[in-house]
Amino acid sequence: MTDAKLRIPSLQVVRTAQPRTAIGRWLAGSGSAHSESHGTHPWYSVLWLTGVDYFSTLGYQPGIALLAAGALSPIATLILVGVTLFCAFPVYAEVAKRSYAGQGSIALLEHLLTGWWSKALVLVLLGFAFTDFVITMTLSAADAAAHAAENPFLHEYLAGSRLPITIGILVVLAIVFLKGFREAIGLAGLIAIPYLVLNVIVIGRGLYEIAMRPDVVSAWSSALELRGDWSAVALASLLIFPKLALGLSGFETGVSVMPLVDGGAGDEGRGYPAGRVRATRSLLLSAALIMSVMLIGSSIVTTLLIPPDAYASGGEASGRAIAYLAHRFLGPAFGTTYDAATILILGFAGASALAALLSLIPRYLPRFGMAPRWTVHARALVLVLLAVAIVVTLVFDADVEAQAGAYATGVLVLMLSAAVAAALALWREGRTRGVRSRVVSVAFWMVSAVFAYTLVENVVGRPDGIIISGIFILSVILVGAASRYRRATELRAADVTLADESSAGLWPEIAGKKVNLVPMKRMTPERRAAKAREIREHYAVSGPIAFMHVELIDDRSEFLSALKITVERDGADYGIHVSGAVAIANTIAYVSELVDPTRIFLGLTRRNLMSQSMRYVIWGEGETGLMVYAILVRYWEWTPEDDVRPLIFMMSE
């Protein structure tokens, strides 16, 4: 018998009635970005989706590097490039190999761990991911506002208006998503490619200026000599480079767009898309190489050509170092063109971050039972995220440099988690694949140490990042706990099948008002016989009894599970064994609705209700009888009453 013949039609486990108000219907009128389907494209086209996030950091990275490192900026940037090419790229090449559906490093770590430890780790990492993406939105909008306000044609009208401009950009971004945003490969290329070309022109003009002015090289060399010999300069740069960690921001986005990458005809019908993995690695390497060249070039021209008073906080080059050079050496017309291109790519970077959040939240929290049901609707989420972004903008007063620490913290935690996940996966594979996997694993543990050092240095120097992340983590945990508690009385089954042909043959004999249902903790023949005598002695029972036993899975932290039912005959009565459950009471309620018995006999333990409630929420156990009753009553309240409900009897165990 095929699996299709063993499958029982599933119940509607979540209420999906239409909202009663016009606002509620409008908010529910869109799906989640997570559910949208896209075609596949060559990796060199998808590259620009990563690029609008990654390359847009050129709008503010050089200025932040100058402020943090001063004359050491080019050397610290070289260290950053080394970390990019020899640490970040190898890590995410491994993540791409193991997370080819676009789940990223968070999902990889979730699969390597189990139970509540896995869920807790995911919640913490989600808090850091929220920090990363929300600050991407607010920082990009703030930097776009800075480019607009400092433009010579607009300065007279927009000077001192960074905060309202930033909030306005965020509102426009939200409106775009409320109307229905779709990531467009072609649009990303049209934005990112001209922006890179303009940067190449500005950097090239800056290098020409340096070649024509040996005095700026001498001044830079003198500034380095004040810091000691080359060993002291290298050590100082090594200590400073964590403050430049914004330049590592594009890798998590790179693996998240993997489903859009075309792996070629060889991937069709294969379980493991080797072509997509190879193409994504090419994408990641190309993005890293492009950004490395741009970072080195921008750090040289900005360090040697921008005076300290200009890049200081509040100066003309603050948050817009390359734009400052574009106006200074190529004129206001070209500079304005550069400003427009920068504002456009920064806005699209914010859109990419918002799209990532709209995909990330529905992917994890509802599956854990740790989000309200409305989080599946993109419009409602957009409004919540807009409110969060506005609050963050107000807290930081739309200051680009002030948000750099929080942004770097989110980026570095995700990169550290990716390195640890890759190291763990390789170490486990070493059990079967030999010494090579273990050696590579050790190398990735060393990479993890590099990211850990970078993260610690960043947190010590700019603790606001960990504070913001801590607020997000606490919010996720509190909302998740409240949602899990509120949703605990849902029917928590994703699917149900019969175990074998014999069960499929017996199922019609018990379904549809044919049996009395008696759930039991331990279903030995002796206990079943004793319970049958007790019921028939004290209750007016007609018809056979179906004794049901529920077997829980080991990982009770899961919210939904697939059930498998085995049915057996025991004389005139029946036995029902249900395996794969995550909660006993919910499973009994679910199966009872499938069986539709005439009566249900539920046991009461008479133990402390508070402790039983906690056992139920965390482990799926507890005062089963009362919970089954509560779950069924709640379910009956929102389902059509097209049949007579079973009678429920409470019995002392």
TACORMO-V572561 format. One record per residue. RES is the residue in one small letter. PSI is psi as a letter, one per 20 degrees, with the letter a starting at -180 (NA if undefined). BURIAL is I if it has 24 or more other C-alpha atoms within 12 Angstrom, else O. D_FIRST is the distance of its C-alpha to the first C-alpha in whole Angstrom. Layout:
RES:PSI:BURIAL:D_FIRST
RES:PSI:BURIAL:D_FIRST
This chain:
m:p:O:0
t:r:O:4
d:h:O:7
a:h:O:8
k:i:O:6
l:i:I:7
r:p:O:11
i:p:I:14
p:p:O:17
s:q:O:19
l:q:I:23
q:o:O:26
v:i:I:27
v:p:I:30
r:p:O:33
t:k:O:33
a:q:O:36
q:q:O:39
p:q:O:42
r:h:O:45
t:q:O:48
a:h:O:49
i:g:O:49
g:g:O:45
r:h:O:44
w:g:O:46
l:h:I:45
a:j:I:41
g:j:O:41
s:q:I:40
g:a:I:37
s:q:I:37
a:h:I:38
h:h:I:35
s:i:O:33
e:q:O:35
s:q:O:34
h:q:O:36
g:a:O:36
t:q:O:37
h:q:I:41
p:q:I:43
w:h:I:44
y:i:I:47
s:g:I:47
v:h:I:45
l:h:I:47
w:h:I:50
l:g:I:47
t:h:I:48
g:h:I:51
v:h:I:52
d:g:I:52
y:g:I:53
f:h:I:56
s:i:I:57
t:i:I:58
l:i:I:61
g:h:I:62
y:i:I:63
q:g:I:62
p:h:I:66
g:g:I:68
i:h:I:66
a:g:I:66
l:g:I:70
l:h:I:71
a:h:I:69
a:i:I:70
g:c:I:73
a:h:I:75
l:i:I:72
s:g:I:69
p:h:I:69
i:g:I:69
a:h:I:66
t:h:I:64
l:g:I:64
i:g:I:63
l:g:I:60
v:g:I:59
g:g:I:59
v:h:I:56
t:g:I:54
l:h:I:54
f:i:I:54
c:g:I:52
a:g:I:50
f:g:I:49
p:h:I:47
v:g:I:46
y:i:I:44
a:h:I:43
e:h:I:41
v:g:I:40
a:h:I:39
k:h:I:37
r:i:I:35
s:l:I:35
y:i:I:34
a:j:I:32
g:j:I:36
q:h:I:35
g:a:I:38
s:h:I:40
i:g:I:39
a:h:I:35
l:g:I:36
l:h:I:38
e:g:I:35
h:h:O:33
l:h:I:35
l:r:O:36
t:r:O:34
g:b:O:34
w:h:O:37
w:g:O:39
s:g:I:37
k:g:I:37
a:g:I:41
l:g:I:42
v:g:I:40
l:g:I:42
v:g:I:45
l:h:I:44
l:h:I:43
g:g:I:47
f:h:I:48
a:g:I:46
f:g:I:47
t:g:I:51
d:g:I:50
f:h:I:49
v:g:I:51
i:h:I:54
t:g:I:54
m:g:I:54
t:h:I:57
l:g:I:59
s:g:I:58
a:g:I:59
a:h:I:62
d:h:I:63
a:g:I:63
a:h:I:65
a:g:I:67
h:h:I:67
a:g:I:68
a:h:I:71
e:i:I:73
n:p:I:73
p:h:I:76
f:h:O:76
l:i:O:74
h:h:O:76
e:h:O:78
y:h:O:76
l:i:O:73
a:p:O:75
g:j:O:74
s:k:I:71
r:g:I:68
l:g:I:66
p:h:I:66
i:g:I:65
t:g:I:62
i:h:I:61
g:g:I:61
i:g:I:59
l:h:I:57
v:g:I:57
v:g:O:56
l:g:I:53
a:h:I:52
i:g:O:53
v:g:I:51
f:h:I:48
l:h:I:48
k:i:O:48
g:n:O:45
f:p:I:45
r:p:I:44
e:p:I:44
a:o:I:46
i:g:I:46
g:g:O:49
l:h:O:51
a:g:I:51
g:g:I:52
l:h:O:55
i:g:I:56
a:g:I:55
i:g:I:57
p:h:I:60
y:g:I:60
l:g:I:60
v:g:O:63
l:h:I:65
n:g:I:65
v:g:I:66
i:g:I:69
v:g:I:70
i:g:I:69
g:g:I:71
r:h:I:74
g:g:I:74
l:h:I:74
y:g:O:77
e:g:I:79
i:g:I:79
a:h:O:80
m:i:O:83
r:n:O:84
p:i:O:84
d:h:O:85
v:h:I:82
v:g:O:81
s:g:O:84
a:g:O:83
w:g:I:79
s:g:O:81
s:h:O:83
a:h:O:81
l:h:I:79
e:h:O:82
l:i:O:82
r:j:O:79
g:a:O:80
d:a:O:79
w:h:O:76
s:g:O:74
a:h:O:75
v:g:I:74
a:g:I:71
l:g:O:70
a:h:I:71
s:h:I:69
l:h:I:66
l:h:I:66
i:h:I:67
f:h:I:64
p:h:I:61
k:i:I:63
l:j:I:62
a:i:I:58
l:h:I:57
g:j:I:57
l:j:I:54
s:i:I:52
g:i:I:50
f:g:I:47
e:h:I:45
t:h:I:45
g:g:I:44
v:h:I:41
s:h:I:40
v:j:I:40
m:h:I:38
p:i:I:35
l:i:I:38
v:p:I:39
d:p:I:38
g:j:I:37
g:r:O:37
a:h:O:34
g:i:O:33
d:i:O:31
e:p:O:29
g:j:O:25
r:q:O:27
g:h:O:25
y:o:O:29
p:m:I:32
a:h:I:35
g:g:I:37
r:h:I:37
v:g:I:38
r:g:I:40
a:h:I:42
t:h:I:42
r:h:I:44
s:g:I:46
l:g:I:46
l:g:I:47
l:g:I:50
s:g:I:51
a:g:I:52
a:g:I:53
l:g:I:56
i:g:I:57
m:h:I:57
s:g:I:59
v:g:I:61
m:h:I:62
l:g:I:62
i:g:I:65
g:g:I:67
s:h:I:67
s:h:I:68
i:g:I:71
v:h:I:72
t:h:I:72
t:g:I:73
l:h:I:76
l:i:I:77
i:p:I:76
p:q:I:79
p:h:I:78
d:h:O:79
a:h:I:77
y:i:I:74
a:q:I:75
s:p:O:73
g:i:I:74
g:r:O:76
e:h:I:75
a:j:I:73
s:o:I:71
g:j:I:67
r:l:I:68
a:g:I:70
i:h:I:69
a:h:I:69
y:g:I:73
l:h:I:74
a:g:I:72
h:h:I:75
r:g:I:78
f:i:I:77
l:j:I:76
g:r:O:77
p:h:O:76
a:g:O:74
f:g:I:72
g:h:I:72
t:h:I:71
t:g:I:68
y:g:I:67
d:g:I:67
a:g:I:65
a:h:I:62
t:g:I:62
i:h:I:61
l:g:I:59
i:h:I:57
l:h:I:57
g:g:I:56
f:h:I:53
a:g:I:52
g:h:I:52
a:g:I:50
s:g:I:48
a:g:I:48
l:g:I:47
a:h:I:44
a:g:I:43
l:h:I:43
l:h:I:41
s:h:I:39
l:g:I:39
i:g:I:39
p:h:I:36
r:h:I:34
y:g:I:35
l:g:I:37
p:h:I:34
r:h:I:31
f:i:I:33
g:j:I:34
m:k:I:38
a:q:I:39
p:q:I:39
r:h:I:37
w:i:I:40
t:i:I:40
v:i:I:37
h:p:I:39
a:h:I:42
r:g:I:45
a:g:I:45
l:h:I:44
v:g:I:47
l:g:I:50
v:g:I:49
l:h:I:49
l:g:I:52
a:g:O:54
v:g:I:53
a:h:I:55
i:g:I:58
v:g:O:58
v:g:I:58
t:g:I:61
l:g:O:63
v:g:O:63
f:j:I:64
d:k:I:66
a:k:I:64
d:p:I:66
v:g:I:64
e:h:I:65
a:h:I:65
q:i:I:61
a:h:I:61
g:g:I:60
a:g:I:57
y:g:I:56
a:h:I:56
t:g:I:55
g:g:I:51
v:g:I:51
l:h:I:52
v:g:I:50
l:h:I:47
m:h:I:48
l:g:I:48
s:h:I:45
a:g:I:44
a:g:I:46
v:g:I:45
a:g:I:41
a:g:I:42
a:g:I:44
l:g:I:41
a:g:I:38
l:h:I:40
w:g:I:41
r:h:O:38
e:h:O:37
g:h:O:40
r:h:O:38
t:h:O:36
r:i:O:38
g:a:O:41
v:h:O:45
r:g:O:45
s:h:O:43
r:h:O:45
v:g:O:48
v:h:I:47
s:g:I:45
v:h:I:49
a:h:I:50
f:h:I:48
w:h:I:49
m:h:I:53
v:g:I:52
s:h:I:51
a:h:O:54
v:g:I:56
f:h:I:54
a:g:I:54
y:g:I:58
t:g:I:58
l:g:I:56
v:g:I:59
e:g:I:62
n:g:I:60
v:g:I:60
v:g:O:63
g:h:I:65
r:n:I:63
p:i:I:62
d:h:I:61
g:g:I:58
i:h:I:56
i:g:O:58
i:g:I:56
s:h:I:53
g:h:I:53
i:g:O:53
f:g:I:50
i:g:I:48
l:g:O:50
s:g:I:49
v:g:I:45
i:g:I:45
l:g:O:47
v:h:I:45
g:g:I:41
a:g:I:42
a:g:O:43
s:g:I:40
r:g:I:38
y:g:I:40
r:h:O:40
r:j:I:36
a:h:I:35
t:j:I:34
e:r:I:32
l:o:I:28
r:m:I:27
a:p:I:23
a:h:I:22
d:r:I:18
v:p:I:16
t:q:I:12
l:q:I:11
a:h:I:11
d:r:O:8
e:h:O:6
s:g:O:10
s:g:I:11
a:h:I:9
g:h:O:11
l:h:I:14
w:g:I:14
p:h:O:16
e:i:I:18
i:i:I:20
a:p:I:20
g:m:O:23
k:k:I:26
k:i:I:25
v:r:I:26
n:p:I:28
l:p:I:27
v:n:I:29
p:q:I:28
m:q:I:30
k:g:I:31
r:p:O:30
m:m:I:28
t:q:O:29
p:h:O:29
e:g:O:33
r:h:O:33
r:g:I:30
a:g:I:33
a:g:O:36
k:h:I:34
a:g:I:33
r:g:O:37
e:g:O:38
i:g:I:36
r:h:O:37
e:h:O:41
h:i:O:42
y:q:O:39
a:n:O:39
v:p:O:35
s:q:O:33
g:r:O:30
p:r:I:27
i:p:I:27
a:o:I:24
f:p:I:25
m:p:I:24
h:p:I:25
v:p:I:25
e:p:I:25
l:q:I:26
i:r:I:26
d:h:O:29
d:n:I:30
r:j:I:31
s:i:I:33
e:q:I:30
f:h:I:30
l:q:I:26
s:r:I:23
a:p:I:19
l:q:I:18
k:p:I:15
i:p:I:15
t:p:I:15
v:p:I:16
e:q:I:17
r:q:O:20
d:n:O:23
g:c:O:25
a:i:O:26
d:a:I:25
y:q:I:22
g:p:I:21
i:o:I:20
h:p:I:20
v:p:I:20
s:r:I:20
g:j:I:21
a:q:I:24
v:i:I:27
a:p:I:29
i:g:I:29
a:g:I:31
n:h:I:29
t:g:I:25
i:g:I:26
a:g:I:28
y:g:I:25
v:h:I:22
s:h:I:25
e:h:I:25
l:g:I:21
v:h:I:21
d:m:I:25
p:r:I:26
t:h:I:30
r:q:I:31
i:p:I:31
f:o:I:33
l:q:I:34
g:q:I:36
l:p:I:39
t:h:O:41
r:k:O:44
r:r:O:45
n:p:O:47
l:h:O:45
m:g:O:46
s:h:O:45
q:h:O:41
s:g:I:41
m:g:O:42
r:h:I:39
y:g:I:37
v:g:I:38
i:g:I:38
w:i:I:35
g:j:I:33
e:a:I:34
g:b:I:37
e:n:I:38
t:g:I:35
g:g:I:36
l:h:I:38
m:h:I:36
v:g:I:33
y:g:I:35
a:g:O:37
i:g:I:34
l:g:I:32
v:g:I:36
r:g:O:36
y:g:I:33
w:h:I:34
e:h:O:37
w:j:O:35
t:q:O:32
p:p:O:33
e:n:O:34
d:j:O:32
d:r:O:31
v:p:O:33
r:q:I:32
p:q:I:32
l:q:O:35
i:p:I:35
f:p:I:37
m:p:I:39
m:q:O:39
s:p:O:41
e:NA:O:39
